[in-house]
Amino acid sequence: MVEVGKFITYVDSVGRERDALVTAVWGNPEHNPAINVVVINNDENQRDDYGRKLERFTSVVHQSNQSAHGFYWK
């Protein structure tokens, strides 16, 4: 079951798997809902005073609901 604060695998738009943290759950957490996630930017040059910059993605669907090769969680 997915819930806020849990780590999941996010697959980005080019099919690369990335560790992500769930920040919101949209729907029944027991039925693979859409979620919002935050990930660390892959570009080491993208830094600020807090460290590596973050990226946020919203309404990310579960792999079972996505026919494309990316932009889903599993």
Summary of the structure (lengths in Angstrom):
residues: 74
radius of gyration: 12.5
end to end distance: 11.1
largest distance: 38.5
contacts: 183
relative contact order: 0.28
helix: 4%
strand: 50%
